[in-house]
Amino acid sequence: MSLEGSQYADFTVWRSMLFVPVNVKKYVDKAHERGADAIILDLEDSIAPNDKAAARDMVEAAAPIVSQSGSDVIVRINRPIELAVRDIEAVVSSGVEALMVPKIDSASHIRLLAELVDTIEAKKGVKRGQTKFIAMVETAAAFPRMFEIASAHPRVVALTLGSEDFASSLGAEPSAEMLLYPKQQAVIAARAAGIVPIGTIGSVANFADVEGYRATIKRSVRFGFEGSACIHPSIVPLLNEGFSPSAEELDYAQRMVDAYKQAYAEGRGSVTFEGKMIDIPIVERAERVIDRARRLEARRNRR
C-alpha cells in the first residue's frame, strides 16, 4: 500500500456521514447545522432517473453550503459507468473531498475510475490526489474480491459494505445476524489495506428506533468500525457519540500506555496494570484510542 493512502486514512475521521439529496434545497441548506463529520451529496438512490443530469450540475453550488461548518464534502456517484463518467466530470473539484463509488466490482473497476479522476483533476487544475474514494461493495459477485478492492489504488481511503443492496443480491433480509459475517470481512479487508472500515452491523433504514440504533453502533465499534453513513439527521449525534472515545476510555488508555512505557524502559515486555496483565497488542489498542481522540480534536480545531 502506498504512503499517500496510509497517511490519509490515518488522519481521516468520519464518525458520521449524512446522506443529503443534492436536489432538495431545504435539506442542502440545513445540512451544515447537523454536526456531521461529512455530508454525502447524493446523486444515486435518492435521485430519480430523469433528474440525474440536473442533480449533478447542482453539486458545485451545494458543496460550499453544506461544508460551511467544517463538514467534509463527499459525493455519491452513480453506476452504470456511463453515468459515473458524467458525474465525475461534473463534480471533481477542490471543494469535494471524496467520491463514494457504488457497486464496485473489482480492483480494475477502481483503477478505471481513478484514471478518469487523474485526467479530470489535471484538466480542472485540482491538486493531484485531492479526490479520494470510498469503495462500496454491494453485490454477492464483488464480495469475494473485497480484499483486492480495498487495496486497489491509493485514492481508496475507506471501504463499506452496502447493507440493503448486498442483502438484496443474496435474496436475504439485512438483519444484524445475516450481515455479521460479510461486515466482519469488510473490516478485515479494510484493515489489511490500511484504510478505514465504514458501516454498522445492521441496516441504516430503520432510523426511528433510536435505542436499537445506539446498540448497533456500540456493537459495530467493538467489531472495528470507525464511522457510518446515515439517512436521517437524528442519527448524526448518535454516531458522533458512539464512534468517539469517552473521557473515561481515553483516561484509561493514557494511563495504560504510560504504565507500559515505564515498564518497557525498565526492560520488561509485560506489566500488571490495575489488576490485569497487559502486553503489546493490548497497549496498541489503547494507543489507537489516544490517536483517535487526537484526530477528533484536530477536526474540532479545523471547525
N, C-alpha and C positions, 0 to 999 in steps of 0.2 A: 504494500500500500504506500502511496506517495506521502511525503511530508505535508504537502499542502492540504490533503484531505484530512490527515490526522490532526493538524493544528486547528482546522476549522471545527471539526467535531468536538475537540476538547473545549472550545470556548463558546459553543452554541448552547443556549438554554431556551428550550421551547417547552415549558411546562404545559401551557395552554395555547391551542391554535384554533381560533374561531372561524368557522366557515361563514362567509358572507356572500350572497349572490350579488355580483357586481352590478347588475341592472336594477336593483331595488334601492332607490336613493335613500329612503329613510333608514335602511339598515347600514348603508355605507356611511351616512352622515354621523351615526351614533357609534360606529364600531370603535373609535378611539377612546370612548368612555368606558369600555367593558373591562379593561385591565388585562387583556390577553397579551401574552408574550409575542404572538404572531397573529396576523389576520390573513386568512386564506381567501383571496378574491376568487370566487368560483366561476369557472367557465364551463364546467362539465354538468353534473347531475341536476343542479338547481336551475339550469338554463334550458328553455325549450329549444328544440332543433332550429326552428325558424328565427330564433333570436340570437343565435350564437355569433353571427358575424357582427351584429351591432354591439353585443356584450364585450367582445374582445377589444373594440375600439374605446370602451369606457374605462379600461384599466389605467391608462395614462393619467386621467383626471382623478380617478378614485384613489390611487396609491398615496399621494401626499395627504389626502383627507384621513384615511384610516391609520396612517403612521404618525400623525402629529403629536401623539402622546408617547411615542417611543416604540410602538409595536413594529416588528419586522413585517414586511410585506411578502407574502407568498402567493403565487397564482397557480391554481389547479387547472391544468390544460386538458384538452380532450384527447380521446382516441376514437376513431382511427387516425392513421398517420397523416392523411390529407388535412384533417382539422388541426392536428398537433403542429404541423408545419406553419399553418397560418397563425395559430395562436402564438407560437414562439417568435415569429417575425414581428408580431404586433406588440408583445408585452415585454420582451427583454429590454431592460433599461437599468440605469444606476439606482433607480428607486425600488427595484424588485430584487429581493434577497435570494429567493429560491423559486423553483418550479416544482409543484407536486405533480409527478408524472404517473398517470393511472395505467393499470392493466399492462404492466411491464412483462414482456415475455421471456427476455433473455439478456445476457450481457451485451450481445451485439445490438439489441434494441436500444439500450442505454447509450452505447457508443455512437450509434447513428444520430440520436438526438443531441448528444454532446458535440458532435462535429458541426451540426447545424448551428448550435448556440455559439461555437467558436466564430463562425462566419458572421453571425448577426452582431455579436459584441464588437468585432473588428469594424464592421460596417457602420455601426452607430457610435463608435468611439467610447464604448463602455469598457471599463477595466477588465482585462482578461481574467477569467475565473470568478467574476462577480456573481454570476448566476449559478447557484447550487441546485442540486436535485434531491428531492425526497422521493425515493422509489416506492411505488405501491405494487405489491404482489396481490393479485385479486382473483386468480384462477387456479384450478387444480393442475392445469398443464404447466404453469410457471412455478408452482410450489417446489418441485424438486431442484430447480435452478436458483433458489433463493440465495445460496452462498455465492455463486458467481455473479449474480446481480448486485449484491451488496458491495463487492469489490471490483466492479466493472470499470469504474472511472473515478478520478479524483473529485469530480463535481458531485458525486453521490455522498451526501453527508448524513443521511438518515434513511431508515427503512421502516416501512409499515406494512402490515397485512390487513387489507380491507375486509372487515368482518362480514358485511352484508353481501358483497359481491362474491367473496370466497365461499360463503355458505351456500349461496345460490348455485355456484358452479358445482357444488357437491350434491345438490338436492337436499340440503340439510337446513336445520334451524340454527341461527347464530347464537346458540346458548354458550354460557361460560364453559360448560362441560365439553361441548364439541370443539370449541376454539382453543382449549388449553394446549394441546399438542402443537398445532400449527403456530400459535402465538409464541410458545417456547422456542420453536425453531427460528422464528423471526428474531428473537432476542439473541440467540446463539449466533446466527448469521451476521447480525449487525456487529456484535462484539468481536467476532472473528475478523471482521473487516476494519475494525477500529472506528465505526460510525455509531450514530445514535439510534437506539430502538425506540420507535414511537408507537403508542397504542395502549389499549387496555384489553384485558381478557374478558371480553364481553362486547355487546353491541353498543353503538353510540346513539341508537334510535330512541330508546326509552328515557328521555331526559327528565320526565316528570317524576320518576322515582328517585328522589334526592338521596335518601339514605342508602338505597341499593347502589346508586352510582358511587357514593362515597366508599362503600365497602369494596366495590370493584376497583376503584383507584388504589386503595390500600393493598389489595391483593396484587395488583399489577406492579406496584413498586417493589413488593417482595420478590417478584419474578424478574426484575431487572429493567423494566421500562422507565423512561426518563420524562415522558410527557405524552400528551394525547391531543388529538383534534376533537372538537365538539361542534354540534349544530345549533346550540342554544346558549345565549349569554349567561343564563343562570348557572351553567356548569363551570364557567370560567373560574370563579373563586374556589370551587371545589378542587379543580385541577391545580391551581396555584398553591393551595394549601397542601394537598395530598402529595404533590411532587416536590415539595420543599422540605428540607430537614428542619425539624423543630429545634427550638433553643436547647431543649434537653438533649436531643440527639447530637447536636453539634458540640455541646459541652462535654458529653460523654466521649465522643470521638476524639476531641482535642486532648482530654486527659489520658486517654488510652495511648495515643501517639506519643505524647510526652513521656509517659512511663516506659514505653518500648524504647524510645531513643536513649533514655538514661540507661536502661538495661544493656542495650547494644553497645553503648560507649564503655560499659564495664565488661564487655566481652561475652555477654550472654545472648543467645538467639531466641530464647523464650522467657516469659516472665509471668508471674501471677499478678493479675490486675483485678482488684475488687472481687476477689474470690474465684476468678476464672483464669485458666491458663491461656495466654494469647501468644500467637506467633505471627509470621509474616502474612499469611493470607488474611487473617483477621484484622491485622493492622492496615493492610491495603484497603480493605473495605471502609475502615474508619477514615483513611486518607481521602477516599473518594467522597465521603460525606463532607469533609472540610473543603475539598476542591469545589464541590457543587455549591456550597454556601458562598465561596469566594466569587464564583461566576455569577451567581444571583445578585450579589452586592455590586458587581461591575455593571450588570444590566440596570439596576436601580440608579446607579450613578449616571449612566448614559441618559436615562429618562429625566 
